[in-house]
Amino acid sequence: MNPAVCCLLIRFFRTFATMFFKYHHLLVVLLVLLFAACSASKYIPDGEYMLDRVVVKSDIKGFDAAQLEPYIRQKGNSKWFSVFKIPLGTYAMSGADTTKWINRTLRNMGEEPVLYDTLQARLSCEDLQMAMHNMGYMDATVSLDTYKRGKKLLAVYMLHPGEPYAIRHFNYDIQDARIASVLAPFIREQKVSEPNKVFTVNGLDTERKRVAKLLNDSGFYRFHKEYIDFSADSASAEKQIDVTMHLMRYNSETDAAEVLHPRYRIRNVIYTGNGEKLPLRKKILENTTAIEQGKYFSVSDLQNTYNKFGRLGAIRYTNIRFTEVADSLIDYGNVSDRWLDCHIQVLPNKPNTISFLPEGTNTAGDLGAAASLTYQNRNLFRGSELLSIQFRAAFEAITGLEGYENHDYEEYNIEGKLQFPRFVAPFLSRNFTRRSTASSELALSWNLQNRPEFHRRVFTATWRYRWTTASKRTAYNFDLLDLDYVYMPWISSTFKRDYIDIASSRNAILRYNYEDLLITKIGFGISYSDATHAVRANVETSGNVLRALSGAMAFKRNDQNQYTLFNIAYAQYAKLDFSYTKIFRIDKNNQLVMHGGLGVAYPYGNSNVLPFEKRYFSGGANSVRGWSVRELGPGSFRGTDGRIDFINQTGDVKLDLNLEYRSKLFWKFSGAAFVDAGNIWTIRAYGEQPGGQFKFDEFYRQLAASYGLGLRLNFDYFILRLDMGMKGVSPVYDSSKEHFPLLHPKFSRDFAFHFAVGMPF
């Protein structure tokens, strides 16, 4: 490693360790690993070189050479965060005597130096050239230059693509007249035959798959893409190619005469279970099956049937097979179809389960314990309905409270859910039911909270729908009705005296959230995700229907001039949430992730304040990680009493901006370096939240920023995450030291530690 670079790295780690941990031994370990990586050349035999780095370039501007990096067969040692060769340094710390356990351990944990191999380099050049030919650059070549320094080698692959070839004419040679008639309307619509389209092997293969799928969905059960071939004529001197797609006739054996491809219809759909009894009702089985009697065989219907059965919790295993009915021909004029019988075998899942889950809790330093007991029935009415009943109890010992008789927090919650794997609603046609992939859910819950300050009861009733597209990339949810009734049976006289009665003229947020309240929500959400993008949006409203009925039905008003239903004020608001995540994959071990989230909620009509359960908060493991949860905002508001500021440190607007670099470390461990920014604000000005109102000419100066490191333990089915954040910029303006903790770090004041399950975004 270059001495200047080593010096710079030493300076970086010294500064970071001082600011973050103040433990010198961490700095020593990192420096030793870095210097060990610099001295790994001692393991390189004479006459050989360590492959230090590989670069892929192109001599044509605008050609994306990075997309061909996967074709490089040999690459340098892996790097943490694309910079630090820590695995190599770990290996280099081992001694030559492998009988010692410390040397074996270091070598197993580390990564052996990659020795440059001329054969692998030559094969890489051939693979790169072939890849460019497949992309339409038929005259492409590759040159390799190597640069040696000591026992290290830099390999530079220079790509010379040249000009791509274009398709001049795309023709079809379909030797089966029946297939030609089926494909006629689809051939006119396909895109690959457009003149001057770049010639690529992937494009031809895509067209072959498209035609094969069209035929598989049109009854041609025995057709496969190997019946399709291409020929190309590049005789033109203008880098143009004439392409012909050849579709051959059917032959069942290599020596059999070629005939027309057979076309099949479904004669019978036969269900079998574990023994004579089927696990589901016949009507449910039929509505789950996309394969229908009398229709042409369709591979899409087959896949949809597998997908729909896979969504049924009552079914453990599904197997679908087809048998050709011997000597069966259906005459349709001058053509004949054949019959297929469809056999669907469904094996049931275990119907009942009971689970017990203990938990440890820590809320603002108050230690406690919780446990939940859950019962599930996966096939309640023999329609794969999932009944789930959960009972949860929690206890915490609250510290730091004065003037209260009890210092314990108790919570009990019972929740029942009934999920239907279909769209449940009146007046639905059978065709709609068969095509729909929606599920329906009815949920009821009762939550009891006893705190030293107050007792709170929340009753919830929900009816919702969920469904996804066939690709499973897009999901929708529709909450037709979400009813929440918040009931406050008791409030401590101390709490009322200190925070409600005296503050009745100024603390509207506090007062509003300690009164009985009715929330009637309707909401709709959509989410889309693929390998590099994730988009989520959700909108909900509450109270509009009741407000429309208030005047006509003469609803009573309370002493705050709010309409009430059964003497209970109802909330009225609108809320919109949107988030976007973009992943930039640098290589197989490193990626850069950008995330942005925006939420806006507006109370109106019957509400001047948003219900506490619907208000936003900032800080925590999934937000600005230099602050603990509910410690940040709104705006430049500065909390003074953690026991009550969990109410005031909420808002109506939230903005999150995150940038995170993720790197694979070793085994199942990954690391992350992140920068977060964001805050919350209120839409209206509240006296108890000075500096908290959103203003276009001020909000950007109230953005908080933090930075830090994270460690992830990935078990594939779940991820454990540890994040350590430091405040960088604080929205509080009291002093320059507090406003810019990045320049004046104080570990006890600016550090926040987070433990969570799953990725932050």
N, C-alpha and C positions, 0 to 999 in steps of 0.2 A: 504494500500500500504506500502511496506517496507520502513522504514525511509531513508535508504541509497539511494533507488531508487528515493524517493521524493527529496532528496538533489541534486541528479544528474540532475533531471529534472529542478529543480529551477535554477541550474547553466547554463543549456543549454538555457533555455528561456531568462535568463538575458543576456547572450552573444549574442544570436540571435537578441533580441530586440534592443540591443545597436548598433549592426552592421547594422541592416536593417532599423529600424524605428526611433530610438532615442526618443521613446515616452514611458515613464515609465508606463502610465496607461494601455497599452496593456499587459505589463508584469504582472501587478497586477491582471487583469481579468483572465489571463491564470492560474496564481498560485491559485487564489480563486477557479476556477473550478476544478483544480487538487486536492486540499485539500478537497473540497466538495465531490469528488468521493471517497476519502479515508475514509470519515466519513459517507458514505451512510448507514452504518449498523444500524443507529438509526431508519430506517424504517423497519427493520426486526423484526417480532413478536417473542416473546419468544418461544423457542422450534423449530424454523425454521432457515434455513440458506440461505444466498445469494449464488447463483451459480456463483462463481468468474471466473472459467475457466474450460474448457472441453478439455481433451487430449485423442486421439485415438492412440493406439500403437499395434504392432504385435510382437508375440514371434518368428516369422520366419523372418530371414534376407532376404531382397529383396522383401518382400510383401508390396505393397503400401497401407498402412493403411489410408492415407489421402483421397484416392478416396471414402472411405466409410463415410466420415464425414457428407455428406448430410442426412444419415440415423439417425443421432442424432436428437431426437425430441426437446430437450431443450438445449440451449446454453447460455453462459454468455452474459452480456450486450455488446452492440456493441462498437467498439473502432475506434477512428480516427487514421489512419495510423498504425493500428494493435497494438497500444501502449496506447493511451490516451482515457480514458473513459469520454470524455467531455459530451456526452448526459446524462450519469448517474450523473455527477457532477452538471449539470444544474438542474436536477430534485431534487437532494439532497439540493440545495440551497433554495428550497421552504419551506414555513412554513406549520404547520398542519392546519391552518385556511384557508380552500378552498373558503371561502366567499370573500377573498381579491383577487383582480384582479392580483396582482403581483405573488401570489402563483399559481393561475390557469395558468397564462402565462408561468411560469417556468416549471410547470408540463407538459403542452402541448408541449413546446419546447424540453423538456428533455425526459428521458427514465426511466421508473420505474424499480427498482431493480428486477432481475429475482430470484424468490424463487425456491429452489431445490424441485423437485417433484419426489417422489419415484416411482409413477406409470409411469410417462413419462420415467424415467430411465429404468424401467423393459421393457417397450415396445420398447425402443431404443435397448436394448440387443437382443430382439426377432427379430427386423428388421435387425440388423447387422448380426445375425446368418443366417436369411433367405437369405440375400444378398450374403453371402459367399457360401451358398448352391447353389444358382443360378449361381455362378461363377465356380462351379465344386468342391468346397471343402465340400463334403457331410458329413464329420465328424467334421466340424467346430463348435466351441463353443465360448462363450464370457463371460468374468468375469468383474465385476465392483468393483473398489476400490474407496473409498471416503476418503479425508483428510480434516479435519476441523481445522480452526484456527480462534478463536473468533467466529464471526457469518458468516464467509466466508467458502465456501466449494469448494474443487477441486475434480472433477470427472474424473477418469481415466478408460477408456474402454480398456481392454486388449483383443485383438483378438488372438484366437488359431486356425488358419486355418487348420493345418494338411497338408496332401498331397492331391493334386487335383486328381479327377477321370478322366480317359481318355476314349475316345470312341474306343472300339476294333473293332466293326463291325457296319456299318450303312446300313440298309436295307430299301427297298421301298415296300410297299404293296399298289399298285394302283389297285383299284377295277373297274376302268373304262378303258376298252380296248382302246377306242379312245384317251383318255387323255394320256394313257401310250405310244401310238405311237407318240404323239406330244412332250412329254417330253423326249423321249429316247435320242436324241442327247445332251440335256442339262444336264441330270442326270449324264452322264459320265464325264462332265466337272466340276461339282460342287465340292467344296473343303471340305465341312463339313464331308464327308464320309471317309476322309483319316484316316488310322489307327493311333492310339495314339494321336489324336487331343483331346485337353482338352474338357471335357464335360461341357457345359454351357447352361443355359436356353436361354440366349440371342442368342447364336449360333443356337439353334433349331428354335427360333422365326424368326431369319434372314433367315434361309432356308425356313421356311413356307411362309414368305412374298415373297421370290424370286420365288418360285414355283407358288404362286398365281398370281404374276405379269406376269410371262411367259404365263400363261393361259389367263389372262385378255387381254393380247396383241395378243392372237391367236384366238380371236373370242368367247371366253367363257364369254359372257356378264354377266351371272348370277352366275358365280363362285366367291366365297369369301373364305378367309383363314380358316373360321370355318369348312370347309369340310376337313381340314387337322388336324390330331392328331398324337401324338407320344406315344409310349410305350418304356419302358426301363427295362432292366434286369441286375441287379447288383449282380447276384449270384456269380460272380467270386471273389475270395479272393485276387486278385492282383490289386484292385482299378481300375477295368476296367468295362465298361458298353457296352452292346449291345443295340443299338437303332434302332427302326423301325418306319418309317414314314408311316402312314395310310392315304390314300386319298379315301374318301367315294364317293359313287355314289350320283346322284342328286335326291332330292325329294322336290317338290314345297310346300308341306304341311306336317305337322308332321305325319298324318295318311296315306299319299299317298305312293304308292309303289315306291321303288328306281329304277331309270332308268339312262340311259347314260346322261351325262351333255349336254345340247343343245349348239350348236355352231351357231353363227350369222354372217351374212354379211350385209353390208350397201346397201340398195336398193336406196333410194333417200336422197339427202341433200337439205333441204328446208330452205330458208332465209325469215325472216319476220322482219319488222322494225316498226316504229311508224306510223301506218297507212299503206297505200298502197305503198308509196315511200320509197325505201331503201336509207340509208344515204350514201352508197358507191356504186361505179360501180360494176357490177356483176363480172367482171374479177378480181377486187381487192378482193372481198369477197372470190372467189374461190381460189386465190393464198394464201390468209391468212388461209384458212381451210386445216388442215392436214388430215381430215377425207375424204375419197374418196369413190365414188360409186363402188360397186363390191368387195371391199376389206373386209377382216375380221374386225370385231370390234376390236379396240385397245384402251386401256385406256391411253397409251402413246400419241397416236394421239389426243385423247380428251384433255389431259392436254396441249399438244403443241398448239392446236387450241385456248384454253383459253389464253395461254401465248402470242400468236401472236396477238390476238384481244386486249389484255390488253396493247400492245405497241402502239396501234393506238390512237392518241390524239383526233380524231374525234368521237370515240366511248366512251360513258359514262358507258354502262352496256351491258354485254353479258350473255345470258342464253342458255345452250345447253341441250336438252333433247332427249331421244330416245323412240320411240313407236314400239312395236312388231306388225308386220303385221299378223293379225289373219289367221290361217289355211294356212300359207305360208311355203312350204317345197321345198328345192332345192335338187334333187336327184343327188348324186355323187357315182354311183355304189351301194355299200352296206351301205352307210351312207347318212344322210340327214342334210342339213343346213337350218337355218331359216333366215328370212329377218327382218331388223330393218330400220325404217325411222329416219333420224336425222333432228331435228328442231333447227335451230340457230336463236335466236332472238337478234337483235342488236339495241340498242337505242342510238341516237346521242348525242354528247356533244354540249355545247354552241359554235357556230362556230366562233364568233368574240369577242375579248376582248381588252380593252384599259387600260393600267395601268400607273400611275404616281408615281415616287419615288424620293423624295428629299433626299439630303445627306449633311452632314457636313464634311469638309476636314481639315486636319492639316498636312502639309508636312514640316518637319523640322522647326516647329514652325510658319509657315505661315498659317493663318486662311483663310478659304474660304467656298464656298458653291457650290453644284452641284445638278443637277436634270436630270432625264431621263424620256422620254415618249416612251412607247412601244405599238405597235399595233400587234395583232396576229390573223391570220386566220388559223384554225385547219383543214380545209377541202377545200383547194383552188381549186383543180381539181376533187373533189369527190373521191379522193384516199387517204384521210387522210394526205395530204401534209401540212406541217406546214410552213406558211409564217410569218416571224417575222421581223418587221422594228422598229428600235430603234434610237431615237435621244437623244443625251446627251450633256449637256453644263455644263462647270465648270468655276469657277472664284476664284482666290486667290490673296490676297494682299501680295506682296513679300517685306520683310524688309531686311535691311542690305546691300542693293546694292548702290554703289556709281559710278557716272560717266555715268548713264543711264537715258535716257529721260523718259521712262515709268517704273513704278514699279508694274505693274499688270501682272497676268498670266491668259490667256484665252485659253480654249480648247473646241472644238466642234467636235462631232463625230456622224456620221450616219452609221448605219450598217444594212444590209439586209441579212437574212438567209432564205433559202428554204430547208427544210428537207423532205426527202422521206423515209417512213417506209419500205423500201425495197432496194435491191441491184440494182442500176441503172447503166447499162452498156450494150453495144451492144452485140448481138450474145449469149444471155443467154437462156438456155433451160427452159421450163416450170417447169420441175421437180426441177431444181436448184432454181428457183424463189420460189417455194413452200417450199423447205427445208430451204432456207436461212433465218437467223434472222438478217441480216445486215440492217443498215440504211445508207442513203447517204445524204450528205449535201453540198450545194453550199452557200458560204458566200462571200459577198462583203462589204468593209468598206472604209470610207474616214475619216481620222483623221487630224484635223487642230489644231496646237499648236502655240500660239503667246506668247513668253516670252520677257522680256526686252533685253535679250542677242541675241535672234535669233527667227526666224519663221521656223517651221518645218511642213511638210506635209507627211503623210504616207498613201499610197493606198495599200489595201490588197485584194487578191482574193484567195479563197481556195476551193478545191474539196476534200472531205474526206469521208471515210467509217468507221462505227462503228458496232460492233457485239459482242454478248456474247454467252457463252455456255448455254446448257439447265439448268444447275444448277445455273446459274447467278453468279457463283463465279469467273469465268475467263472472262475478257473483252479484246477486241482487238480494236485497232484503226490504220487506215492506211491513211495518208495524201498523196494522189496521187500527188497533186500539191498545194503548198502554196507559192504564189507570193507576195512579199513585195517590194514596190517601195518607197524609202525614198528620199524626195525632200526638199532641203534647199533654199527657195526663197530669204531669207534675213538674214544677220548676222550683228550685230551691229559693228560699227567701233571700239568701245571701246573693245568689246569682241575679235575682230580679232587682235587688237593691243596687248592686254594683254596676250592672250592665244594661238593664232594660228600663226600669222605672226612671232612673235619673237621666238616662240617655234617650228617653222617648222622643225628645225634640230633635236629636241630632243623629242617632244611630239607627237609621231606617233599615239598613241591611240586617243588623242584629235582631231588631224587633220582628221584622218580616219572617225571619227564618226560625223563630221560636213561637209561632202561632200555628194553629191547625190550617192545613192547606190541601187543596185538591188539584192534581195535575192530570190532565187528559191529553195525552200526546198522540200524534199521528206522525209517522216518519217514514222516509224512503232513503235507501243507501245503495251505492254501487261501488264495486271495487274491481280493479283489473291488475293482473300481475303476470309478468313473464320473467325470463332470465335476467333482464337488465332494467326493467321498469316496474313501478308499482304506483297505482293511482287509486285514491279513495275519496269518495264524496258522500256526504250525508246531510239531509235536510229534515227538520222536524218543526212542527208547530203544536201549540197547545192552547186550548180555551176558546178558539174561534167559534166552534159550534155553540158552546154555552153562551158566549157573548151575543150571538145572533138570536138566541132564545130568551135572553135576559129581559129585553124590553117587551117582547110579545107575551111572555108568561109572567111578567111583573115580579122578577126576582127581587128579594130584599137586599138592601145595602147595609153594610156594617158601619162602625163609627169612623172608618177610614175611607168611606164612600166607595167601597168595593162591592160589586155584586156577589151574592152568596148563593150556594145551593145547599139546602138542608143546614143553613146557618154556617156554612164553611166557605171561605173565600176560595176562588179557583184562580190558578195562574194562567196568564196569557202572554205568550212570547213566540218568537221565531228564532231558529238557530240553524246555522250553516257551518259545516266543517269540511275542509279540503286538505289533502296532503299528497305530496308527490315525492317519489324516491327514484333516483337514477344511479345505477351501478356501472362504473367504468372498470373493466377487467384489464389489469396491466399484464398479468401473466397468471399461471395456474395457482400461484401462492399469494398474489397481491391484488388488491382491488381498492378503488376509491369510491366512496359512497356519498352522494349529495342528497339531502332531504330538506324539504320545506313543508311547513304546516301552518294553516291559517284557520282560525275559528272566530265566528262572530255570532253573538246572541243578543237579541233586542227585546226587552220587556216593553209591553205597550198595553193600551186598553185597561184591563182590570189589574195590571201589575205595574208598579214603578220600579220594582227590584226583581231580578232574576232569582228563581228558587236556588237555594244553596246547592242542591244536588246537580243543577244544570250550569253552575258557574265554573269558569276556568281557573286553574291554578298553574303555577310555573315552578320550575326546579324539579329535582328528582332524577331517577334513573333514565327516563325517556324524554327529557326536556333539556334545560340548561344545567349541565351536570356539575357546575361549580357551586350550586346551591342545593340544599336539601329540599325535599318536597314541601311545597307551600311556604317557602321562605322568601320567594322573589316576587316583587311587585305588590300592587299594580303601579305602573309607571315608576315614579321616583319615591313612592310611599315607603316609609321606613317603619317597620313594626317595632313595638317596644315591649310587648307582653306576649310571649309565645303561647300563654294559656288561652288567650282570647283572639290573637291575631290570625288564627286559622280561619276566622270569619272574614276579617278585613282584607286578608291577602288573597282575595279572589277577584275575578273580573268578568267582563262581558266580551272582551276581545283577547285573542291569544295569537302570538306569532312565534314560531320556532324555525330556526335556520341551523342546519347541522352539516358538518363536513367531517367524515371519518375515513381514515386510512386503515384497512384491515390486512393483516399479514399472517400467513400460516407460520407457526413457530416449530413445533415438533409434536409427535404423537397426536393427541387430540386437542392440543393447546394452540390457540391463536391469540395474537395481540392486536391492539388497536391504539391509534393516536387520533385524538379528536379535537375539534374546535366547535363550540356551540354558541349561538346567540339567540336572543329572544326576550320576551316579557309578556305581561298581561296588562290590560287597561280596562277602565270602566267607560261606558258610553255616556252616562250622566255624571255630573259632579256631585259627589257625596262628601259631606262635611267630615265624616270619620275616616276618609281616605284621601287626605290632601296630596296633591300631585299625581293622583291616580287616573285622571280623565284622559282619554285619547284625544290628541290634537295633532293635525297633520303637520304643523310647523314645529312640533316638539318631539314626536314619538321616536324619531330616529336617534335623538340624543339620549333617550331613555332605554335603549337596547342594552341589555346585559350581555357579557361575553365571558366564556370560560374555555379552558383547555385542559387536556389531561391524557392519561393512558388507561388502557383497559386490558383485561385478560379474560379470555373465553375458553370454556371447557366444553367441547362439542361431542355429545354422545349420539349424534344423528337424530334421534327422536326427541331430544330436548337439549337446550344449551344453558349452561350456568355462566353468569356474567358478573365480573367484578370491574367497576369503573371508579377511577380516582380522579376527581376534578379539582381544578384550582380556579378561583375567580380571576378574571383578566380585566374586565371593565365592569364597574358597578353603576347602576342608575342613580345611586345616592350621591348627592353633590356636596355633602357636609364638609369634606376636606379632600384635597388632591390625593392623599394617601388611600382613602377609602374609595375614591372615584376611579383610580387607576391602580388597583392592587397588583397588576402585572409589573409595574415599576417599583412598587413598594410591597412585596409579598410578605405576608404574615401567616405562617402555617396554621396556627390555632384559630385564626379568623377566616381564612380563605379556602381551607381544604374541605372537601366533602367526599365521602365514601359511599358507594352504592353497590348493593347486591341484588341481582334480579335474575329472572328466568326468561330466556329468549333474547333476541336482538332488539335494540332500541327502536329500530325502524327498518 
